[in-house]
Amino acid sequence: MALTITDECINCDLCPEECPNEAIEMGEEVYEIMSNRCTECVGHYDEPSCVKVCPVECIIPDPFNNESLDQLAEKFANLTV
């Protein structure tokens, strides 16, 4: 499942630089994760790097984008072709 950023985001600017898939961009008010690019760092790291650096723990699984590990790995493969 892709991740999402909640309204608790303080726009600290840490997560976009950590994302290996360039899936995080500034939205209207807070950063947003593009679900079509988010692999939860599958293929890059053991755990999502944005979650590790978030000081307010506002990056959570996106309940509207439920993906299996295999689907995330396939998305990673398609992004790195």
Secondary structure, 3 states (H helix, E strand, C coil): CCEEECCCCCCCCCHHHHCCCCCEEECCCCEEECCCCCCCCCCCCCCCHHHHHCCCCCEEECCCCCCCHHHHHHHHHHHCC
